[in-house]
Amino acid sequence: MQMSQEERSLMRMREQVHQARLRQEAEAALRDAGLRLDQQKRELFEQRYVQERRKIERELGQEAEAKRKAELPALNDRLRKEFQENSASGTASPGSLVAPKH
């Protein structure tokens, strides 16, 4: 799949914003820790912060995916039963089960 120049530009901009936010969070963590580091150690702190943050995010993503997979069979079963009942009685269509927006 080829992205247009505009799409690539948008992705680069989003990545830059994300990186800037991570740097700001690393700086805040450094301040909160009460550390006064030279430039080299500040950069190392920032690298470690980003590295550990990605690890946490990856683990949370894996946990969320595992939970989603564990809950899908019950969801599928519930929907199968709901739609089997509706198709057998012919009284309600799947679209009629959605509450109207007010």
N, C-alpha and C positions, 0 to 999 in steps of 0.2 A: 504494500500500500504506500503510495507516494503522497507526501504532504506538500501542500502548497507553500510558497514562501511565507505567506501570512501565518499559516499554521505553525511552521518552524519558528518564526519570530515570536509567536505567542508562547510556544513551549519554552523557548529560551528565556523569555521575560518571566514566566512563572517560576522557572528554576532559579533565576536570579533573586526573585522575591523570597523564595523558600530559603535559599542560602543566606540571604540577609537576615531573615527571621531567626535562623539557627545561630548566626553570629551574635545577634542581639540577646538571645536566650543564654548563650554561653557566657557573654559578658555579664549578664544579670546573675548567673550562677557563680561566677568569679567574685562579683561584688558581695553577694550573699554569703559566700564562704569567708569573706574578710581577707582574701589573699591579695598581696601586692607583689606582682611578678614582673620580671623584665620581659621585653618583647618576645624573646625566644620561648620562654616558658609560657607566656600568654598564648602564643600560637599552638604550643603543644597541648595546653589545657583545652583550647578550642577544638583541636583535632580529636582529643580523647572524648570530649563532651559529645561531639557529633557522632563519633564512632559508637559510644555507649547508647546514645539516644536512638540510633538506627537499630541497634541490637534490641532495645526495649520495644520499639515499634514493630520489628519483625516478629518478636515473640507474641506481642499482643495480637498481631494479624493472624498468626498461626492459631492462637487460642480462639479467636473469633471464628475462624474458618472451621475449626474442629467443632465448636458449639453449633454453628450453622448446619454442618453436616449431620450432627447428632439430632437436630430438631427437624430436619427435612422429612424423614420418614413419617413422623406424626402429622406434619402439615399435609403431606401428600395423601395420607390415609384419610384425614379429616375432609379434605377437598373431594376425594374420590367418593366418600360416603354422601357428602352434601349434594354433589352433582348427580350421583346415581339416583338418590331419592327424588330430585327435581325432574330428572329425565323420565323416571318411571311414572310419576304422577302427571307430568305434563302441565303442571299448574304454574310453575315459575321458571323463568329463564335466568341464567347466571347474571345477566345485566340487571334484572329486577331485584336482586339481593343487595345491591349497593344502595345505601341510604342517600337520598337527595341532598344536595348542598343547599344550605340556606344563606 
